[in-house]
Amino acid sequence: MTPTEASDSIKLTCDEISKATLKLQPAIRALGNPAAQDELLKATYELTKNLETVKKIVRKSLTGTSTPLT
């Protein structure tokens, strides 16, 4: 596997996971427990943010950019 293929694979997997977290939202909202719902929605949001961070790191590793991840 080349670095480009690895990068594409990582980005694709991150996208798939992100889409899967969206499918959780209707089930989370149907739990009927506001406290649990709030925590679960926060956790899925953080997961999505972390997946975007992974994709940024991958992009920067291919370009050789050593700037902060902001």
DABELGI-V830431 format. One record per residue. N is the residue number from 1. RES is the residue in one letter. PSI is psi in whole degrees, -180 to 180 (none if undefined). OMEGA is omega in degrees with one decimal (NA if undefined). BURIAL is b if it has 16 or more other ideal C-beta (glycine too) atoms within 10 Angstrom, else e. Layout:
N	RES	PSI	OMEGA	BURIAL
N	RES	PSI	OMEGA	BURIAL
//
This chain:
1	M	132	178.4	e
2	T	164	176.4	e
3	P	-37	179.0	e
4	T	-43	177.2	e
5	E	-40	178.1	e
6	A	-44	178.3	e
7	S	-47	179.4	b
8	D	-41	179.2	e
9	S	-44	179.3	e
10	I	-47	-179.5	b
11	K	-42	178.8	e
12	L	-44	178.9	e
13	T	-42	177.4	e
14	C	-42	178.7	b
15	D	-41	179.1	e
16	E	-43	178.9	e
17	I	-42	179.6	e
18	S	-43	178.1	e
19	K	-37	179.2	e
20	A	-36	178.9	e
21	T	-31	176.8	e
22	L	-34	178.8	e
23	K	-21	178.7	e
24	L	-28	-170.9	e
25	Q	-45	178.3	e
26	P	-39	179.3	e
27	A	-41	178.7	e
28	I	-45	-178.7	b
29	R	-23	-178.9	e
30	A	-2	-177.4	e
31	L	-32	-179.4	e
32	G	15	178.5	e
33	N	96	-174.4	e
34	P	-39	-179.2	e
35	A	-46	178.4	e
36	A	-41	179.4	e
37	Q	-45	-179.5	e
38	D	-47	-179.9	e
39	E	-41	179.5	e
40	L	-41	177.8	b
41	L	-40	175.9	e
42	K	-43	-178.7	e
43	A	-41	179.0	e
44	T	-33	174.8	b
45	Y	-46	178.9	e
46	E	-39	177.2	e
47	L	-46	179.0	e
48	T	-43	177.6	e
49	K	-44	-179.5	e
50	N	-36	176.8	e
51	L	-39	176.9	b
52	E	-36	176.5	e
53	T	-42	177.6	e
54	V	-46	-179.1	e
55	K	-37	176.9	b
56	K	-43	179.6	e
57	I	-43	179.4	e
58	V	-46	178.8	b
59	R	-46	-178.6	e
60	K	-32	179.6	e
61	S	-32	178.8	e
62	L	-33	-178.1	e
63	T	-12	-179.2	e
64	G	12	-179.6	e
65	T	131	179.2	e
66	S	27	178.7	e
67	T	163	178.0	e
68	P	160	-174.9	e
69	L	26	-179.1	e
70	T	none	NA	e
//
